[in-house]
Amino acid sequence: MMKNIFIVTLVVVMSLCFTAVLQAQYEPRVKTGLERLVQSNFELLKGKKVGLITNATGVDNRLRSIVDLFYESENVELVALFSPEHGVRGDIMAGEYVESYTDERTGLPVYSLYGETRKPTPEMLEGLDVLVYDIQDIGARSYTYISTMGVSMEAAAENDIQFIVLDRPNPLGGKKIEGNIVEDGYFSFVSQFPIPYVYGLTSGELARMINKEGWLEDGIQCDLYVMPMTGWNRDMTFPETGLQWVPTSPHIPHRDSAIYYTATGILGELYVINIGVGYTTPFQNFAAEWIDSYELSTRMNDLDIEGVLFRPVTYRPPYGTDEGKTVHGVQVHITDFQKVNLMSLQYLFLEVHNELYPVKNPFDMAEDRHRMFDRVSGTSKVREMFTERMKFEDIEEFLNKDVESFRELSRQYYLY
């Protein structure tokens, strides 16, 4: 009898331990700003009329939408939703206007911040006490969510409304900084602030910097509060956070997509070389109809770039600029994210491509896209210096010139 009791007890204990292990494995190491707000029973928002800037990435650790969490809470009076590029539900393609509409689930108005206006108007903000921003970003300057955040901070300041950022991890980490700072004459919605292309800050940290550095119009400052994460540190890769990745836009489907966006996205603005957008590997390729994929992969691998390998590929994009065409090239395989300089890859490709196909210069083939390329680059100097000889070494120093000074300046805004 005692033996049976012992066996039953042992089974129960083992079962409880196994359940605890499963729960521990599921529970992310990082608690986002939203998760902490929910755990506080929305204390920050009690008694306030709330406007919410978010999209499909605004979820808690159980993947519940922030829209639903706010709407269903007795402690939150959610009045309006505000949509960035790609829409609140993330179903609108890059660059397409977002229309204002009524959210079917909640019946609330959804005001577009990527249509006729990109900054909340006084009419949109009427009656609000606070604007809450909760969007997963990807750590690259040209991705427009941080621009939406900045102009919304400006609108909040002008209309005497508090602005709250619910912080999330930077998938490029908190230490990687690459690229030049935006120059006068090249500020735009894809280069809204004087920061490097890869800026090494979370959205909350960047909001603090924008506010205190006087980067809003006329140096105005908003009443800013950042709800920080717990468990995140600057060395973390996104997989180490334990958080689930929700596509931040249609062509950033995976947690590594943010890395590849930085490696190929600027070149992609020329619309000459296929970078995988329109295919199953967005931002991971360099391909065109005229390329010999095996020769290109050999030449790229011969560069012996630390932290990256290149594989020959041939594919036919089902949509996009090369729809229905058979293109050949390489797929980029990053083997060590920490060692590789992401921005350099597209210029090194262009250098090798020019050696192989000098009559197929993408810059000559897309003169009408130079303006957008320069806006994303934050200057025309990168294009002008590079196209003199099509050599990465001619722009390497320029791309690195602001890295350490920005790192020093940004340290004072670190939360982690």
Kinemage of the C-alpha trace (Angstrom):
@kinemage 1
@onewidth
@group {chain A} dominant
@subgroup {mainchain}
@vectorlist {calphas} color= white
{ca met a 1} P 0.000 0.000 0.000
{ca met a 2} L 2.771 2.420 0.992
{ca lys a 3} L 4.575 1.566 -2.245
{ca asn a 4} L 1.490 2.504 -4.287
{ca ile a 5} L 1.105 5.819 -2.413
{ca phe a 6} L 4.767 6.585 -3.064
{ca ile a 7} L 4.397 5.862 -6.798
{ca val a 8} L 1.250 8.022 -7.075
{ca thr a 9} L 2.947 10.863 -5.189
{ca leu a 10} L 6.013 10.603 -7.407
{ca val a 11} L 3.874 10.728 -10.550
{ca val a 12} L 1.993 13.801 -9.273
{ca val a 13} L 5.219 15.604 -8.370
{ca met a 14} L 6.786 14.790 -11.743
{ca ser a 15} L 3.638 15.981 -13.522
{ca leu a 16} L 3.687 19.282 -11.628
{ca cys a 17} L 7.362 19.741 -12.369
{ca phe a 18} L 6.808 19.015 -16.067
{ca thr a 19} L 3.953 21.524 -16.188
{ca ala a 20} L 6.140 24.131 -14.482
{ca val a 21} L 8.915 23.516 -16.998
{ca leu a 22} L 6.501 23.927 -19.911
{ca gln a 23} L 5.163 27.157 -18.435
{ca ala a 24} L 8.693 28.432 -17.878
{ca gln a 25} L 9.606 27.572 -21.453
{ca tyr a 26} L 6.550 29.402 -22.777
{ca glu a 27} L 6.944 32.457 -20.571
{ca pro a 28} L 9.120 34.987 -22.423
{ca arg a 29} L 12.224 36.351 -20.747
{ca val a 30} L 11.118 39.847 -21.716
{ca lys a 31} L 7.981 41.608 -20.552
{ca thr a 32} L 7.045 44.373 -22.970
{ca gly a 33} L 5.688 47.744 -21.938
{ca leu a 34} L 2.207 46.516 -22.816
{ca glu a 35} L 2.595 43.430 -20.651
{ca arg a 36} L 3.602 45.595 -17.692
{ca leu a 37} L 0.687 47.973 -18.296
{ca val a 38} L -1.747 45.055 -18.314
{ca gln a 39} L -0.240 43.654 -15.112
{ca ser a 40} L -0.733 47.052 -13.448
{ca asn a 41} L -4.426 46.862 -14.371
{ca phe a 42} L -3.928 49.877 -16.670
{ca glu a 43} L -3.193 52.193 -13.748
{ca leu a 44} L -1.632 54.833 -16.039
{ca leu a 45} L -4.812 55.172 -18.061
{ca lys a 46} L -7.509 55.216 -15.397
{ca gly a 47} L -9.892 58.127 -15.781
{ca lys a 48} L -8.390 59.204 -19.121
{ca lys a 49} L -9.793 59.255 -22.640
{ca val a 50} L -7.336 57.265 -24.727
{ca gly a 51} L -6.232 57.384 -28.344
{ca leu a 52} L -4.197 54.365 -29.468
{ca ile a 53} L -1.532 54.284 -32.200
{ca thr a 54} L -0.881 50.646 -32.996
{ca asn a 55} L -0.986 47.844 -35.551
{ca ala a 56} L -1.016 44.053 -35.644
{ca thr a 57} L 2.246 43.902 -33.644
{ca gly a 58} L 0.625 45.471 -30.580
{ca val a 59} L 0.060 42.220 -28.697
{ca asp a 60} L 0.767 40.935 -25.206
{ca asn a 61} L 2.767 37.804 -24.415
{ca arg a 62} L -0.296 35.658 -25.167
{ca leu a 63} L -0.719 37.387 -28.546
{ca arg a 64} L -3.867 39.239 -27.483
{ca ser a 65} L -4.349 42.506 -29.368
{ca ile a 66} L -3.813 45.727 -27.460
{ca val a 67} L -6.970 47.042 -29.151
{ca asp a 68} L -9.030 44.263 -27.603
{ca leu a 69} L -7.279 44.525 -24.242
{ca phe a 70} L -7.988 48.245 -24.046
{ca tyr a 71} L -11.532 47.947 -25.356
{ca glu a 72} L -12.491 45.175 -22.944
{ca ser a 73} L -10.929 46.752 -19.845
{ca glu a 74} L -13.162 48.626 -17.413
{ca asn a 75} L -10.176 50.844 -16.567
{ca val a 76} L -9.565 52.120 -20.103
{ca glu a 77} L -11.812 54.487 -22.018
{ca leu a 78} L -10.605 53.848 -25.560
{ca val a 79} L -11.943 56.604 -27.818
{ca ala a 80} L -10.042 56.338 -31.107
{ca leu a 81} L -7.483 54.290 -33.038
{ca phe a 82} L -4.706 55.721 -35.227
{ca ser a 83} L -3.198 53.792 -38.125
{ca pro a 84} L 0.425 53.953 -39.363
{ca glu a 85} L 1.679 52.702 -42.740
{ca his a 86} L 0.394 49.173 -43.532
{ca gly a 87} L -2.769 49.717 -41.468
{ca val a 88} L -3.902 48.748 -37.969
{ca arg a 89} L -4.268 45.116 -39.061
{ca gly a 90} L -1.017 45.110 -41.127
{ca asp a 91} L -2.681 44.207 -44.418
{ca ile a 92} L -1.763 47.202 -46.596
{ca met a 93} L 1.308 47.102 -48.842
{ca ala a 94} L 4.301 49.437 -48.506
{ca gly a 95} L 3.676 52.980 -49.681
{ca glu a 96} L -0.078 52.518 -50.175
{ca tyr a 97} L -2.310 55.133 -48.586
{ca val a 98} L -4.300 54.059 -45.555
{ca glu a 99} L -7.872 55.333 -45.487
{ca ser a 100} L -9.699 56.353 -42.304
{ca tyr a 101} L -12.492 53.931 -41.442
{ca thr a 102} L -14.468 52.334 -38.620
{ca asp a 103} L -13.012 49.306 -36.856
{ca glu a 104} L -15.445 46.438 -37.299
{ca arg a 105} L -14.659 44.755 -33.996
{ca thr a 106} L -14.922 47.784 -31.711
{ca gly a 107} L -16.917 50.280 -33.751
{ca leu a 108} L -14.259 52.900 -33.031
{ca pro a 109} L -12.986 55.399 -35.588
{ca val a 110} L -9.605 54.564 -37.122
{ca tyr a 111} L -7.784 57.720 -38.199
{ca ser a 112} L -5.179 57.307 -40.908
{ca leu a 113} L -1.671 58.604 -40.264
{ca tyr a 114} L -0.493 57.443 -43.671
{ca gly a 115} L -2.900 59.120 -46.054
{ca glu a 116} L -3.884 62.738 -46.513
{ca thr a 117} L -2.098 63.523 -43.268
{ca arg a 118} L 0.695 61.773 -41.391
{ca lys a 119} L 0.319 63.830 -38.257
{ca pro a 120} L -2.762 63.657 -36.015
{ca thr a 121} L -4.901 66.754 -36.514
{ca pro a 122} L -6.564 68.715 -33.689
{ca glu a 123} L -9.903 67.312 -34.877
{ca met a 124} L -8.626 63.738 -34.509
{ca leu a 125} L -7.297 64.492 -31.032
{ca glu a 126} L -10.325 66.377 -29.761
{ca gly a 127} L -11.371 65.173 -26.316
{ca leu a 128} L -8.361 62.915 -25.781
{ca asp a 129} L -6.250 63.019 -22.620
{ca val a 130} L -3.507 60.669 -23.762
{ca leu a 131} L -2.042 59.084 -26.893
{ca val a 132} L -0.580 55.591 -26.425
{ca tyr a 133} L 1.965 54.253 -28.932
{ca asp a 134} L 2.601 50.502 -29.122
{ca ile a 135} L 4.234 49.204 -32.311
{ca gln a 136} L 7.060 46.725 -32.842
{ca asp a 137} L 9.765 48.468 -34.854
{ca ile a 138} L 12.737 46.978 -36.731
{ca gly a 139} L 15.577 49.346 -35.837
{ca ala a 140} L 16.158 50.926 -39.272
{ca arg a 141} L 15.670 54.655 -39.888
{ca ser a 142} L 13.694 54.308 -43.134
{ca tyr a 143} L 10.982 52.138 -41.568
{ca thr a 144} L 8.216 54.699 -41.102
{ca tyr a 145} L 6.796 53.741 -37.712
{ca ile a 146} L 9.324 55.865 -35.820
{ca ser a 147} L 8.378 58.809 -38.051
{ca thr a 148} L 4.730 58.273 -37.118
{ca met a 149} L 5.768 58.194 -33.476
{ca gly a 150} L 7.684 61.454 -33.802
{ca val a 151} L 5.021 63.507 -35.567
{ca ser a 152} L 2.413 62.121 -33.159
{ca met a 153} L 4.555 63.262 -30.227
{ca glu a 154} L 4.620 66.685 -31.871
{ca ala a 155} L 0.823 66.727 -32.227
{ca ala a 156} L 0.433 65.646 -28.600
{ca ala a 157} L 2.654 68.510 -27.453
{ca glu a 158} L 0.763 71.048 -29.557
{ca asn a 159} L -2.580 69.864 -28.172
{ca asp a 160} L -1.527 69.428 -24.531
{ca ile a 161} L -1.992 65.654 -24.556
{ca gln a 162} L 0.208 63.160 -22.732
{ca phe a 163} L 2.159 60.704 -24.923
{ca ile a 164} L 2.919 57.201 -23.663
{ca val a 165} L 5.245 54.742 -25.403
{ca leu a 166} L 4.886 51.067 -24.486
{ca asp a 167} L 8.398 49.844 -25.184
{ca arg a 168} L 9.421 46.783 -27.210
{ca pro a 169} L 12.784 45.212 -28.182
{ca asn a 170} L 14.883 46.473 -31.044
{ca pro a 171} L 15.379 43.316 -33.178
{ca leu a 172} L 18.788 44.658 -34.280
{ca gly a 173} L 19.827 44.852 -30.625
{ca gly a 174} L 20.944 47.815 -28.601
{ca lys a 175} L 24.562 48.058 -29.716
{ca lys a 176} L 24.610 47.856 -33.511
{ca ile a 177} L 24.889 51.328 -35.081
{ca glu a 178} L 25.544 51.803 -38.798
{ca gly a 179} L 25.325 54.594 -41.330
{ca asn a 180} L 25.570 58.342 -41.616
{ca ile a 181} L 23.281 60.864 -39.951
{ca val a 182} L 20.653 62.533 -42.134
{ca glu a 183} L 21.795 65.806 -43.667
{ca asp a 184} L 19.830 69.027 -44.196
{ca gly a 185} L 17.758 68.858 -47.340
{ca tyr a 186} L 17.141 65.116 -47.026
{ca phe a 187} L 14.773 64.883 -44.098
{ca ser a 188} L 11.583 63.046 -45.052
{ca phe a 189} L 9.184 60.447 -43.679
{ca val a 190} L 11.842 57.792 -44.392
{ca ser a 191} L 14.546 59.889 -42.705
{ca gln a 192} L 12.634 61.920 -40.149
{ca phe a 193} L 15.364 62.536 -37.568
{ca pro a 194} L 19.147 63.137 -37.470
{ca ile a 195} L 20.045 59.571 -36.590
{ca pro a 196} L 22.124 56.843 -38.307
{ca tyr a 197} L 20.405 54.283 -40.496
{ca val a 198} L 20.821 51.663 -37.747
{ca tyr a 199} L 20.438 53.557 -34.484
{ca gly a 200} L 20.628 50.968 -31.697
{ca leu a 201} L 17.729 52.258 -29.567
{ca thr a 202} L 14.325 50.942 -28.612
{ca ser a 203} L 11.326 53.030 -29.634
{ca gly a 204} L 11.001 54.280 -26.066
{ca glu a 205} L 14.641 55.320 -25.916
{ca leu a 206} L 14.387 57.020 -29.292
{ca ala a 207} L 11.265 58.887 -28.150
{ca arg a 208} L 13.208 60.191 -25.136
{ca met a 209} L 16.006 61.319 -27.426
{ca ile a 210} L 13.675 63.014 -29.916
{ca asn a 211} L 11.966 64.860 -27.086
{ca lys a 212} L 15.029 66.050 -25.178
{ca glu a 213} L 17.201 66.836 -28.205
{ca gly a 214} L 14.572 69.259 -29.510
{ca trp a 215} L 13.941 67.399 -32.767
{ca leu a 216} L 10.226 68.139 -32.793
{ca glu a 217} L 9.124 71.252 -34.692
{ca asp a 218} L 10.364 74.463 -33.069
{ca gly a 219} L 11.993 72.383 -30.325
{ca ile a 220} L 8.656 71.707 -28.664
{ca gln a 221} L 8.559 68.893 -26.071
{ca cys a 222} L 5.652 66.634 -25.232
{ca asp a 223} L 4.589 65.226 -21.875
{ca leu a 224} L 6.302 61.892 -22.507
{ca tyr a 225} L 6.171 58.724 -20.445
{ca val a 226} L 7.864 55.487 -21.493
{ca met a 227} L 6.692 52.219 -19.965
{ca pro a 228} L 9.942 50.223 -20.073
{ca met a 229} L 10.343 46.504 -20.597
{ca thr a 230} L 11.766 44.163 -18.024
{ca gly a 231} L 14.248 41.431 -18.874
{ca trp a 232} L 15.695 43.025 -22.016
{ca asn a 233} L 19.345 43.946 -22.418
{ca arg a 234} L 21.319 45.507 -25.250
{ca asp a 235} L 23.070 42.282 -26.248
{ca met a 236} L 19.838 40.366 -26.846
{ca thr a 237} L 18.875 38.953 -30.203
{ca phe a 238} L 15.131 38.762 -30.775
{ca pro a 239} L 14.976 34.957 -30.336
{ca glu a 240} L 16.559 35.377 -26.896
{ca thr a 241} L 13.620 37.525 -25.741
{ca gly a 242} L 11.268 34.558 -25.947
{ca leu a 243} L 8.670 36.795 -27.591
{ca gln a 244} L 6.670 35.694 -30.602
{ca trp a 245} L 7.334 37.617 -33.817
{ca val a 246} L 4.286 39.195 -35.427
{ca pro a 247} L 4.916 40.471 -38.983
{ca thr a 248} L 5.490 44.204 -38.716
{ca ser a 249} L 4.447 44.641 -42.357
{ca pro a 250} L 3.708 42.281 -45.282
{ca his a 251} L 7.392 41.954 -46.253
{ca ile a 252} L 8.793 41.609 -42.721
{ca pro a 253} L 7.247 38.198 -41.975
{ca his a 254} L 9.972 36.704 -39.760
{ca arg a 255} L 12.091 37.839 -36.849
{ca asp a 256} L 15.210 37.805 -39.054
{ca ser a 257} L 13.515 39.902 -41.745
{ca ala a 258} L 14.522 43.079 -39.926
{ca ile a 259} L 18.175 42.102 -40.326
{ca tyr a 260} L 17.867 41.483 -44.058
{ca tyr a 261} L 15.855 44.686 -44.568
{ca thr a 262} L 18.901 46.630 -43.429
{ca ala a 263} L 21.230 44.629 -45.672
{ca thr a 264} L 19.314 45.104 -48.941
{ca gly a 265} L 16.531 47.650 -48.531
{ca ile a 266} L 18.366 50.788 -49.656
{ca leu a 267} L 19.383 49.148 -52.943
{ca gly a 268} L 15.807 47.953 -53.332
{ca glu a 269} L 14.667 51.567 -53.657
{ca leu a 270} L 16.069 51.617 -57.207
{ca tyr a 271} L 13.593 48.923 -58.324
{ca val a 272} L 16.223 47.367 -60.643
{ca ile a 273} L 17.705 44.514 -58.617
{ca asn a 274} L 15.186 42.086 -57.150
{ca ile a 275} L 15.818 41.802 -53.408
{ca gly a 276} L 13.221 39.087 -52.813
{ca val a 277} L 10.239 41.409 -52.370
{ca gly a 278} L 7.485 39.736 -54.369
{ca tyr a 279} L 8.917 36.307 -53.561
{ca thr a 280} L 9.061 34.089 -50.467
{ca thr a 281} L 12.350 35.551 -49.193
{ca pro a 282} L 11.788 39.323 -48.954
{ca phe a 283} L 14.953 41.402 -48.501
{ca gln a 284} L 17.171 38.289 -48.633
{ca asn a 285} L 18.181 38.251 -52.301
{ca phe a 286} L 20.138 40.051 -54.995
{ca ala a 287} L 18.830 38.919 -58.396
{ca ala a 288} L 18.080 40.007 -61.974
{ca glu a 289} L 17.308 38.406 -65.320
{ca trp a 290} L 20.859 38.868 -66.670
{ca ile a 291} L 22.836 37.546 -63.685
{ca asp a 292} L 24.688 34.230 -63.692
{ca ser a 293} L 23.790 33.018 -60.194
{ca tyr a 294} L 26.751 30.637 -59.820
{ca glu a 295} L 29.305 33.173 -60.961
{ca leu a 296} L 27.838 35.833 -58.681
{ca ser a 297} L 27.742 33.540 -55.640
{ca thr a 298} L 31.356 32.527 -56.229
{ca arg a 299} L 32.486 36.122 -56.513
{ca met a 300} L 30.516 37.228 -53.444
{ca asn a 301} L 31.818 34.348 -51.320
{ca asp a 302} L 35.356 35.103 -52.514
{ca leu a 303} L 35.058 38.452 -50.719
{ca asp a 304} L 35.238 36.383 -47.521
{ca ile a 305} L 32.898 38.710 -45.622
{ca glu a 306} L 32.807 37.688 -41.994
{ca gly a 307} L 29.378 36.557 -40.829
{ca val a 308} L 27.695 35.975 -44.197
{ca leu a 309} L 27.450 33.405 -47.014
{ca phe a 310} L 25.830 33.594 -50.448
{ca arg a 311} L 23.882 30.832 -52.190
{ca pro a 312} L 22.953 30.767 -55.908
{ca val a 313} L 19.205 31.014 -56.547
{ca thr a 314} L 16.788 31.204 -59.461
{ca tyr a 315} L 13.120 32.080 -58.963
{ca arg a 316} L 10.084 33.728 -60.547
{ca pro a 317} L 8.370 36.351 -58.343
{ca pro a 318} L 4.567 35.968 -58.425
{ca tyr a 319} L 4.103 39.721 -57.925
{ca gly a 320} L 6.043 42.962 -57.724
{ca thr a 321} L 8.336 44.723 -60.176
{ca asp a 322} L 9.636 41.430 -61.617
{ca glu a 323} L 6.309 39.637 -61.678
{ca gly a 324} L 6.464 36.587 -63.910
{ca lys a 325} L 10.121 37.065 -64.822
{ca thr a 326} L 12.778 34.463 -64.108
{ca val a 327} L 15.571 36.093 -62.139
{ca his a 328} L 18.933 34.704 -61.055
{ca gly a 329} L 21.257 35.736 -58.260
{ca val a 330} L 22.129 34.966 -54.667
{ca gln a 331} L 20.329 34.505 -51.402
{ca val a 332} L 22.066 36.172 -48.481
{ca his a 333} L 22.613 33.891 -45.480
{ca ile a 334} L 23.763 35.781 -42.406
{ca thr a 335} L 25.654 33.388 -40.153
{ca asp a 336} L 26.813 35.843 -37.488
{ca phe a 337} L 24.659 38.926 -37.089
{ca gln a 338} L 27.060 40.553 -34.636
{ca lys a 339} L 30.079 40.410 -36.965
{ca val a 340} L 28.603 41.498 -40.287
{ca asn a 341} L 28.153 45.132 -41.274
{ca leu a 342} L 24.641 44.928 -42.655
{ca met a 343} L 24.550 48.087 -44.754
{ca ser a 344} L 27.767 47.196 -46.556
{ca leu a 345} L 26.323 44.079 -48.214
{ca gln a 346} L 24.235 45.914 -50.811
{ca tyr a 347} L 27.184 48.101 -51.839
{ca leu a 348} L 29.572 45.160 -52.011
{ca phe a 349} L 27.058 43.404 -54.223
{ca leu a 350} L 26.863 46.484 -56.462
{ca glu a 351} L 30.651 46.531 -56.695
{ca val a 352} L 30.836 42.885 -57.813
{ca his a 353} L 27.804 43.305 -60.071
{ca asn a 354} L 29.489 46.240 -61.819
{ca glu a 355} L 32.601 44.170 -62.437
{ca leu a 356} L 30.498 41.428 -64.013
{ca tyr a 357} L 27.889 43.544 -65.810
{ca pro a 358} L 29.201 47.101 -66.283
{ca val a 359} L 26.531 47.958 -68.877
{ca lys a 360} L 23.788 47.104 -66.358
{ca asn a 361} L 24.436 49.887 -63.853
{ca pro a 362} L 21.303 50.062 -61.625
{ca phe a 363} L 21.822 53.786 -61.036
{ca asp a 364} L 21.831 54.497 -64.784
{ca met a 365} L 18.778 52.276 -65.212
{ca ala a 366} L 16.762 54.072 -62.535
{ca glu a 367} L 17.515 57.786 -62.670
{ca asp a 368} L 13.926 58.542 -61.661
{ca arg a 369} L 14.545 56.689 -58.360
{ca his a 370} L 17.635 58.665 -57.309
{ca arg a 371} L 15.576 61.068 -55.213
{ca met a 372} L 14.057 58.240 -53.145
{ca phe a 373} L 17.418 56.480 -52.847
{ca asp a 374} L 18.946 59.699 -51.506
{ca arg a 375} L 16.094 60.258 -49.049
{ca val a 376} L 16.510 56.785 -47.609
{ca ser a 377} L 20.295 57.301 -47.506
{ca gly a 378} L 19.826 60.642 -45.761
{ca thr a 379} L 22.060 62.354 -48.314
{ca ser a 380} L 22.999 62.356 -52.005
{ca lys a 381} L 26.681 62.006 -51.142
{ca val a 382} L 26.563 58.233 -50.743
{ca arg a 383} L 25.215 57.793 -54.277
{ca glu a 384} L 27.489 60.439 -55.755
{ca met a 385} L 30.670 59.101 -54.170
{ca phe a 386} L 29.848 55.465 -54.838
{ca thr a 387} L 28.929 55.863 -58.503
{ca glu a 388} L 32.272 57.504 -59.304
{ca arg a 389} L 33.984 54.091 -59.290
{ca met a 390} L 31.325 51.698 -57.933
{ca lys a 391} L 33.639 50.792 -55.036
{ca phe a 392} L 32.429 50.308 -51.463
{ca glu a 393} L 35.737 51.563 -50.095
{ca asp a 394} L 34.892 55.018 -51.470
{ca ile a 395} L 31.916 55.398 -49.100
{ca glu a 396} L 32.933 53.214 -46.146
{ca glu a 397} L 34.463 56.054 -44.150
{ca phe a 398} L 31.491 58.322 -44.847
{ca leu a 399} L 29.008 55.678 -43.696
{ca asn a 400} L 30.949 55.211 -40.454
{ca lys a 401} L 31.754 58.837 -39.667
{ca asp a 402} L 28.828 59.431 -37.263
{ca val a 403} L 28.669 56.055 -35.534
{ca glu a 404} L 30.749 56.712 -32.424
{ca ser a 405} L 29.556 60.277 -31.854
{ca phe a 406} L 25.948 59.123 -32.055
{ca arg a 407} L 26.675 56.209 -29.737
{ca glu a 408} L 28.045 58.645 -27.162
{ca leu a 409} L 25.126 61.060 -27.546
{ca ser a 410} L 22.482 58.342 -27.333
{ca arg a 411} L 23.862 56.719 -24.163
{ca gln a 412} L 22.130 59.259 -21.930
{ca tyr a 413} L 18.756 58.028 -23.214
{ca tyr a 414} L 19.344 54.341 -22.508
{ca leu a 415} L 16.726 52.610 -20.359
{ca tyr a 416} L 18.512 49.230 -20.354
